[in-house]
Amino acid sequence: MAVVIRMKRTGRRNRPCYRISVADSRFPRDGRVLETIGLYDPIAGDKDRQVTLNVERAQHWISEGATPSETVTSIFKRQGVFTGEFALAGKHKPRKRPGRKKTTATGTRRAAAKAARGERKTARRDGRIAAKKAEAAAAAAAESGDE
């Protein structure tokens, strides 16, 4: 029997509230549970009242091999369930992605095109600034010539 720790939705429409429960993975989300170990109310204004959790029971179920969902794992981390012997239970190894930093022809071409666009943009901006300065200088010369 694969045991999971997940949230069971309760509450009315547009006002969700979740029970953090332990269930067999074959049971539906809002179906039968083995045990309810806490409550999560995301709408609650007070942060202390948002999560009610029995940490000892959560640690017990994790030690028995229950797998928490991503959201429940996040809540457990905030509540301090993963401490001591449970510190490694909430972490997983990042996958290896060896080709991520490799330089490719497409990447090189895109980088060159981006650099060329930047140079053209700088040249246009410098041209606009020079035109404004020349216009301001001409206006100043015309104004000094009038007086």
C-alpha positions as CSV (number, residue, x, y, z in Angstrom):
1,M,0.0,0.0,0.0
2,A,1.5,3.3,-1.1
3,V,0.8,5.9,1.5
4,V,0.7,9.6,0.6
5,I,0.2,12.8,2.7
6,R,-1.9,15.2,0.7
7,M,-4.5,18.0,1.2
8,K,-8.2,17.2,1.1
9,R,-10.3,20.2,0.1
10,T,-13.1,21.4,2.3
11,G,-14.9,24.7,2.7
12,R,-17.3,26.5,0.4
13,R,-16.9,28.0,-3.0
14,N,-14.2,30.7,-3.2
15,R,-13.3,30.0,0.4
16,P,-11.0,27.0,0.4
17,C,-9.8,25.2,3.4
18,Y,-7.7,22.0,3.4
19,R,-7.3,19.1,5.7
20,I,-3.8,17.6,5.6
21,S,-4.4,13.9,5.6
22,V,-2.7,10.6,5.2
23,A,-4.3,8.3,2.6
24,D,-3.7,5.4,0.4
25,S,-2.5,6.7,-3.0
26,R,-5.4,4.8,-4.7
27,F,-8.0,6.7,-2.8
28,P,-9.5,9.8,-4.4
29,R,-8.3,13.2,-3.3
30,D,-11.4,14.0,-1.2
31,G,-12.1,10.3,-0.4
32,R,-11.3,8.0,2.5
33,V,-8.3,8.8,4.6
34,L,-6.2,6.9,7.1
35,E,-5.7,9.9,9.4
36,T,-6.1,13.6,9.4
37,I,-2.9,15.3,10.8
38,G,-3.6,18.9,10.3
39,L,-5.5,21.8,8.8
40,Y,-4.4,24.5,6.3
41,D,-6.6,27.6,5.8
42,P,-4.9,29.9,3.1
43,I,-7.5,32.6,3.6
44,A,-6.9,33.1,7.3
45,G,-5.6,36.6,8.1
46,D,-3.4,35.5,11.0
47,K,-0.4,33.5,10.0
48,D,-0.5,31.5,13.2
49,R,-4.0,30.3,12.5
50,Q,-3.3,29.4,8.9
51,V,-1.7,26.1,9.6
52,T,-2.6,23.7,12.4
53,L,-0.4,20.6,12.3
54,N,0.4,17.6,14.5
55,V,4.2,17.5,13.9
56,E,4.7,14.2,15.8
57,R,2.2,12.4,13.7
58,A,3.6,13.9,10.5
59,Q,7.1,12.7,11.4
60,H,5.7,9.3,12.3
61,W,4.0,8.9,8.9
62,I,7.2,10.1,7.1
63,S,9.2,7.5,9.0
64,E,6.7,4.9,7.9
65,G,7.4,5.8,4.3
66,A,4.5,8.1,3.4
67,T,5.3,10.5,0.6
68,P,4.1,14.1,1.1
69,S,2.9,16.1,-1.9
70,E,4.8,19.2,-3.1
71,T,2.5,21.6,-1.3
72,V,2.5,19.5,1.9
73,T,6.3,19.3,1.8
74,S,6.4,23.1,1.6
75,I,4.1,23.4,4.6
76,F,6.1,20.8,6.5
77,K,9.3,22.8,5.9
78,R,7.7,25.9,7.3
79,Q,6.4,24.1,10.3
80,G,9.7,22.4,11.1
81,V,8.7,18.8,10.4
82,F,12.0,18.1,8.6
83,T,14.4,18.4,11.5
84,G,16.9,16.0,13.0
85,E,16.5,12.5,11.5
86,F,13.9,13.8,9.1
87,A,16.1,16.5,7.6
88,L,16.9,14.5,4.5
89,A,13.3,13.2,4.0
90,G,12.1,16.5,2.4
91,K,15.0,16.9,0.0
92,H,15.6,15.2,-3.3
93,K,18.7,15.3,-5.5
94,P,18.5,17.7,-8.4
95,R,18.7,15.9,-11.7
96,K,21.8,15.9,-13.7
97,R,21.6,18.0,-16.9
98,P,25.0,17.8,-18.6
99,G,24.1,19.6,-21.9
100,R,22.8,22.7,-20.3
101,K,26.0,24.8,-20.5
102,K,27.2,23.5,-23.8
103,T,27.9,26.1,-26.5
104,T,26.0,25.4,-29.7
105,A,26.0,27.0,-33.2
106,T,22.5,28.3,-32.6
107,G,23.5,29.8,-29.2
108,T,26.5,31.5,-30.7
109,R,24.5,32.9,-33.6
110,R,21.8,34.2,-31.2
111,A,24.4,35.8,-29.0
112,A,26.1,37.5,-32.0
113,A,22.7,38.8,-33.2
114,K,21.9,40.1,-29.8
115,A,25.2,42.0,-29.6
116,A,24.7,43.5,-33.0
117,R,21.2,44.7,-32.0
118,G,22.7,46.3,-28.9
119,E,25.3,48.1,-31.0
120,R,22.7,49.4,-33.4
121,K,20.5,50.6,-30.5
122,T,23.5,52.4,-28.9
123,A,24.3,54.1,-32.2
124,R,20.7,55.3,-32.7
125,R,20.6,56.6,-29.1
126,D,24.0,58.4,-29.6
127,G,22.6,59.9,-32.8
128,R,19.5,61.2,-31.1
129,I,21.5,62.7,-28.2
130,A,23.9,64.4,-30.6
131,A,20.9,65.8,-32.6
132,K,19.3,67.2,-29.4
133,K,22.6,68.8,-28.4
134,A,23.1,70.4,-31.8
135,E,19.5,71.6,-31.8
136,A,20.0,73.1,-28.3
137,A,23.3,74.8,-29.3
138,A,21.6,76.2,-32.4
139,A,18.7,77.5,-30.3
140,A,21.2,79.1,-27.9
141,A,23.2,80.7,-30.7
142,A,20.0,82.1,-32.3
143,E,18.8,83.4,-29.0
144,S,22.2,85.1,-28.2
145,G,22.3,86.5,-31.8
146,D,18.8,88.1,-31.3
147,E,19.9,90.1,-28.3
